[in-house]
Amino acid sequence: MSILILAEHDNKSLKPATLNTVTAATQIDADVHVLVVGFECQAVADAACNIAGVSKVLMADNAVYEHQLAENVSKLIVDVASGYSHILAPATTTGKNTLPRVAALLNVAQLSDVIKVESADTFVRPIYAGNAIATVKSTDSVKVITVRITGFDAAASEGGSAECEAVTQVIESDRSRFVKEQLAVSDRPELTSASVIVSGGRGMGNGENFALLEGVADKLGAAIGASRAAVDAGFVPNDFQVGQTGKTVAPDLYIAVGISGAIQHLAGMKGSKVIVAINKDEEAPIFQVADYGLVADLFDAVPELESSL
C-alpha cells in the first residue's frame, strides 16, 4: 500500500502545506511518494526529497505543467496512479481544483477536508461549517483525499533522503488554456502559513480603516485577514478572506477585530491556538470561541494595543 501526494508549489519552492499533508499520509502508511508537477521545478523536487517520511519523489517537469492546470494535472495523476491506495493533496485552491477531477476519472468518491486519520479506510472531517464532525469509512479501492492542513503538524523539512524519478508523460488538455494570472503582492506573511494573523470585519467601517490594523500587524510580523462581510463590502480584496468560503487558518495567535463571529468565519479560524477578540458588542458570537475578549470600541482599542506593543 503506497500513498501519492500532489505537492503544492510555485515552481520555485515547496509550500508548507505539503509538509502537513505528508504527516497525514504517514499516519496511513509508511510508504509515501510525492508528485511534483510543474516547469523548471527541480528545486521543488529536491526539497521534497528532503522531507522526513517521504520515500520517493516523482517529478513531471514540462512547460505544459507550468501553471498546473487541473485538466492536465488530474489526468497525469490518474496516469501514474496505478498501485497507489491513496491519493492526497492539501485542501488548498490547487488541491480542491485538481483532486475532484481525479476522483471523477477514477470513478470513486472524494473525502474532503480530512482533519484526522482513524485508519487506512476511516477518516474524520468537519461538516455543516465545522459544527459537526463526521467519521467516514471508504470502501473505494483508491481513496482520494484533500487534507485540511490545520489538522496536522508539519513534517520535518529536513532529514529525508528520497530518490527522485522523472515522469515523462506529457498530457495537455484541449479544453482549457492559461490566459493570465493576477497576483497580490505583499511583504507580509502568506495568510495560510502565518503564525500571527490580525483580521478585521464589518466593524472596521470601510477599507481605509484597515490601516489601523497594519501598525499592529507590523509589530507582530502578522498577516492581515478579513471576514467575508468585510470582503463583500469591498473593504479589502477577496484573497484576505478567512472562513468557510475563504482560507482556513490555524495560527499561533488570531486577533479578530470588529468581527461578530458568524459561523462561516469561525469555520476558517477556530483551530487557532490562541484567539483574541475585540468587539464593542458583548453578545457577539466571537467571544464564545475567544481565549481572550475585550469589549471595547476598536477605534480606541487598536491604537492603544499598537502603542503598547
C-alpha positions as CSV (number, residue, x, y, z in Angstrom):
1,M,0.0,0.0,0.0
2,S,1.6,3.3,-1.2
3,I,0.4,6.8,-0.9
4,L,0.8,9.6,-3.6
5,I,0.8,13.2,-2.5
6,L,0.4,16.1,-5.0
7,A,2.9,18.7,-4.0
8,E,1.9,22.3,-3.5
9,H,4.5,24.7,-5.0
10,D,5.1,27.7,-7.3
11,N,7.8,26.1,-9.5
12,K,10.5,27.6,-7.2
13,S,9.8,26.5,-3.7
14,L,7.7,23.9,-1.9
15,K,4.8,25.2,0.0
16,P,4.5,24.4,3.7
17,A,1.0,22.8,3.1
18,T,2.8,19.8,1.6
19,L,4.6,19.1,4.9
20,N,1.2,18.9,6.8
21,T,-0.1,16.5,4.1
22,V,2.9,14.3,4.5
23,T,2.1,14.0,8.2
24,A,-1.4,12.9,7.4
25,A,-0.1,10.4,4.8
26,T,2.4,8.8,7.3
27,Q,-0.5,8.1,9.7
28,I,-2.0,6.0,6.9
29,D,1.1,4.1,5.7
30,A,4.9,4.5,5.8
31,D,5.4,4.3,2.0
32,V,4.8,7.9,1.0
33,H,5.6,9.3,-2.5
34,V,5.3,12.9,-3.6
35,L,4.4,14.0,-7.1
36,V,5.9,17.4,-8.2
37,V,4.2,18.7,-11.4
38,G,5.5,21.9,-12.9
39,F,8.1,23.5,-15.1
40,E,11.7,24.1,-14.2
41,C,10.8,22.8,-10.8
42,Q,14.0,20.8,-9.8
43,A,14.4,22.9,-6.7
44,V,11.0,21.8,-5.6
45,A,11.7,18.2,-6.2
46,D,15.0,18.5,-4.2
47,A,13.1,20.0,-1.3
48,A,10.5,17.2,-1.5
49,C,13.3,14.6,-1.4
50,N,14.5,16.1,1.9
51,I,11.1,15.7,3.7
52,A,11.3,13.2,6.5
53,G,8.9,10.3,5.8
54,V,9.0,10.6,2.0
55,S,10.5,7.5,0.3
56,K,10.2,8.6,-3.4
57,V,9.6,11.8,-5.4
58,L,8.1,11.8,-8.9
59,M,8.9,14.8,-11.0
60,A,6.9,15.8,-14.1
61,D,8.8,18.8,-15.5
62,N,7.4,20.2,-18.7
63,A,6.2,23.6,-20.0
64,V,2.7,22.1,-20.3
65,Y,2.6,21.9,-16.5
66,E,3.9,25.4,-15.7
67,H,0.6,26.7,-14.5
68,Q,-0.6,23.4,-13.1
69,L,-3.9,23.5,-14.9
70,A,-6.2,21.0,-13.2
71,E,-7.3,19.4,-16.5
72,N,-3.7,18.5,-17.3
73,V,-2.5,17.5,-13.8
74,S,-5.6,15.4,-12.9
75,K,-5.1,13.2,-16.0
76,L,-1.4,12.9,-15.2
77,I,-2.2,11.8,-11.7
78,V,-4.6,9.1,-13.0
79,D,-1.9,8.0,-15.5
80,V,0.6,7.4,-12.7
81,A,-1.9,6.3,-10.0
82,S,-1.6,2.6,-10.7
83,G,-0.5,0.8,-7.5
84,Y,-1.4,3.6,-5.1
85,S,-4.1,3.0,-2.5
86,H,-4.4,6.7,-1.5
87,I,-4.0,10.0,-3.4
88,L,-3.7,13.1,-1.2
89,A,-3.4,16.8,-1.7
90,P,-3.7,19.8,0.7
91,A,-7.2,21.3,0.8
92,T,-5.9,24.5,-0.9
93,T,-7.2,26.1,-4.1
94,T,-5.0,23.8,-6.2
95,G,-5.9,20.7,-4.3
96,K,-9.6,21.5,-4.4
97,N,-9.4,22.2,-8.1
98,T,-7.5,19.1,-9.1
99,L,-8.5,16.1,-6.8
100,P,-12.2,16.2,-7.6
101,R,-11.3,15.6,-11.2
102,V,-9.0,12.8,-10.2
103,A,-11.8,11.2,-8.2
104,A,-14.2,11.5,-11.1
105,L,-11.8,10.0,-13.6
106,L,-11.2,7.1,-11.2
107,N,-14.9,6.8,-10.5
108,V,-14.5,7.0,-6.8
109,A,-15.8,9.3,-4.1
110,Q,-13.6,12.1,-2.7
111,L,-13.1,12.6,1.0
112,S,-12.7,16.4,1.6
113,D,-11.1,18.4,4.3
114,V,-9.9,15.4,6.4
115,I,-8.7,16.5,9.8
116,K,-7.9,13.1,11.4
117,V,-6.8,9.7,10.3
118,E,-8.5,6.8,12.2
119,S,-7.2,4.0,9.9
120,A,-6.4,3.4,6.3
121,D,-10.0,3.5,5.3
122,T,-11.6,5.6,8.0
123,F,-11.2,9.4,8.3
124,V,-12.6,12.3,10.2
125,R,-13.8,15.5,8.5
126,P,-15.9,18.5,9.6
127,I,-19.4,19.1,8.1
128,Y,-22.0,21.8,8.4
129,A,-19.3,24.5,8.5
130,G,-17.5,22.7,11.3
131,N,-20.5,22.4,13.6
132,A,-20.5,18.6,13.3
133,I,-17.7,16.2,12.9
134,A,-18.2,13.1,10.7
135,T,-16.3,9.9,10.8
136,V,-16.3,8.4,7.3
137,K,-15.3,4.9,6.1
138,S,-14.5,4.5,2.5
139,T,-14.8,1.2,0.6
140,D,-13.3,2.5,-2.6
141,S,-10.2,0.8,-3.9
142,V,-8.4,4.2,-4.2
143,K,-9.0,6.8,-1.5
144,V,-8.9,10.4,-3.0
145,I,-8.4,12.8,-0.1
146,T,-7.9,16.5,0.4
147,V,-6.3,17.3,3.8
148,R,-7.1,20.3,5.9
149,I,-3.6,21.3,6.8
150,T,-4.6,22.9,10.1
151,G,-5.5,19.4,11.4
152,F,-1.9,18.1,11.1
153,D,1.5,19.2,12.3
154,A,4.1,19.8,9.6
155,A,6.5,17.0,8.8
156,A,10.2,17.9,9.2
157,S,11.5,19.5,6.0
158,E,15.0,18.0,6.5
159,G,16.2,14.6,7.3
160,G,14.7,12.7,4.3
161,S,16.7,11.0,1.6
162,A,14.1,10.1,-1.1
163,E,15.1,9.1,-4.6
164,C,13.8,11.3,-7.4
165,E,12.3,9.7,-10.5
166,A,11.4,11.5,-13.7
167,V,7.8,11.2,-15.1
168,T,7.9,11.5,-18.8
169,Q,4.2,11.6,-19.6
170,V,3.1,14.9,-21.2
171,I,-0.7,15.4,-21.1
172,E,-2.2,18.6,-22.4
173,S,-6.0,19.1,-22.4
174,D,-7.6,20.9,-25.4
175,R,-10.4,22.1,-23.2
176,S,-8.6,24.8,-21.2
177,R,-5.6,27.1,-21.6
178,F,-3.8,29.5,-19.3
179,V,-4.7,33.2,-20.1
180,K,-3.1,35.2,-17.2
181,E,-2.8,35.5,-13.5
182,Q,-3.1,38.5,-11.2
183,L,-1.1,38.0,-8.0
184,A,-1.5,40.2,-4.9
185,V,2.0,41.3,-3.9
186,S,2.6,41.8,-0.2
187,D,5.6,42.0,2.1
188,R,3.5,40.3,4.8
189,P,3.5,36.5,5.5
190,E,1.2,34.4,3.5
191,L,-2.2,34.1,5.2
192,T,-2.4,30.3,5.3
193,S,1.1,29.9,6.8
194,A,1.4,33.0,9.1
195,S,1.9,32.3,12.8
196,V,0.1,35.5,13.7
197,I,-3.0,37.0,11.9
198,V,-4.8,40.2,12.6
199,S,-8.3,40.2,10.9
200,G,-10.9,42.9,10.5
201,G,-14.6,42.6,9.9
202,R,-17.6,44.7,9.1
203,G,-17.0,46.7,12.2
204,M,-14.0,48.3,10.6
205,G,-16.4,50.6,8.8
206,N,-14.5,51.0,5.5
207,G,-11.4,49.9,3.7
208,E,-9.4,52.9,4.8
209,N,-9.8,51.9,8.4
210,F,-8.0,48.6,7.8
211,A,-4.8,50.8,8.0
212,L,-5.4,50.7,11.8
213,L,-4.6,47.0,11.7
214,E,-1.3,47.5,9.8
215,G,0.6,49.0,12.7
216,V,-0.3,46.1,15.0
217,A,0.5,43.6,12.2
218,D,3.9,45.2,11.5
219,K,4.9,45.0,15.2
220,L,3.8,41.3,15.4
221,G,5.1,40.3,12.0
222,A,1.5,39.3,11.2
223,A,-0.6,38.7,8.1
224,I,-3.8,40.6,7.7
225,G,-7.1,38.8,7.1
226,A,-10.8,39.7,6.9
227,S,-14.2,38.3,7.3
228,R,-16.5,37.7,4.3
229,A,-18.6,40.6,5.3
230,A,-15.6,43.0,5.0
231,V,-14.7,41.4,1.7
232,D,-18.2,41.6,0.3
233,A,-18.4,45.2,1.3
234,G,-15.3,45.9,-0.7
235,F,-13.1,46.9,2.2
236,V,-10.3,44.5,1.1
237,P,-9.6,42.1,-1.7
238,N,-11.0,38.6,-1.5
239,D,-7.6,37.0,-1.0
240,F,-7.8,38.4,2.5
241,Q,-10.9,36.3,3.3
242,V,-10.8,33.8,6.2
243,G,-13.7,31.4,6.6
244,Q,-15.7,28.6,5.0
245,T,-15.6,30.2,1.6
246,G,-12.2,31.7,2.1
247,K,-9.0,30.4,3.6
248,T,-8.7,28.1,6.5
249,V,-6.0,29.2,9.0
250,A,-4.7,28.0,12.3
251,P,-2.0,30.4,13.5
252,D,-0.5,30.6,17.0
253,L,-2.3,33.9,17.5
254,Y,-5.5,35.1,15.8
255,I,-6.7,38.6,16.6
256,A,-10.3,39.3,15.4
257,V,-11.1,43.0,15.3
258,G,-14.7,44.1,14.7
259,I,-15.7,40.6,13.7
260,S,-19.0,39.4,15.1
261,G,-18.2,35.7,14.6
262,A,-20.6,34.3,12.0
263,I,-20.5,30.6,11.7
264,Q,-18.8,30.8,8.3
265,H,-15.9,32.8,9.7
266,L,-15.4,30.6,12.7
267,A,-15.2,27.5,10.4
268,G,-12.0,29.0,9.0
269,M,-10.2,30.1,12.1
270,K,-11.4,28.4,15.2
271,G,-8.4,26.0,15.0
272,S,-6.1,28.9,16.0
273,K,-4.1,28.2,19.2
274,V,-5.0,31.5,20.8
275,I,-7.9,33.7,19.7
276,V,-8.2,37.3,20.8
277,A,-11.4,39.2,20.1
278,I,-12.1,42.9,20.1
279,N,-15.7,43.9,19.7
280,K,-18.0,46.5,21.2
281,D,-20.9,44.1,21.3
282,E,-20.5,41.9,24.3
283,E,-23.0,39.4,22.9
284,A,-21.0,38.9,19.7
285,P,-20.6,35.1,19.0
286,I,-16.9,35.6,18.5
287,F,-16.5,35.7,22.3
288,Q,-17.7,32.1,22.6
289,V,-14.6,30.8,20.9
290,A,-12.1,33.5,22.0
291,D,-9.5,32.8,24.6
292,Y,-9.3,36.5,25.4
293,G,-12.0,39.0,24.7
294,L,-12.1,42.8,25.0
295,V,-15.4,44.6,24.9
296,A,-14.4,48.0,23.5
297,D,-14.6,50.3,20.6
298,L,-11.9,49.1,18.1
299,F,-11.1,52.6,17.2
300,D,-9.9,53.2,20.7
301,A,-8.6,49.7,21.5
302,V,-6.4,49.1,18.4
303,P,-4.3,52.3,18.7
304,E,-3.8,51.5,22.4
305,L,-2.8,47.9,21.5
306,E,-0.3,49.2,18.9
307,S,1.2,51.7,21.3
308,S,1.6,49.0,24.0
309,L,3.5,46.6,21.7
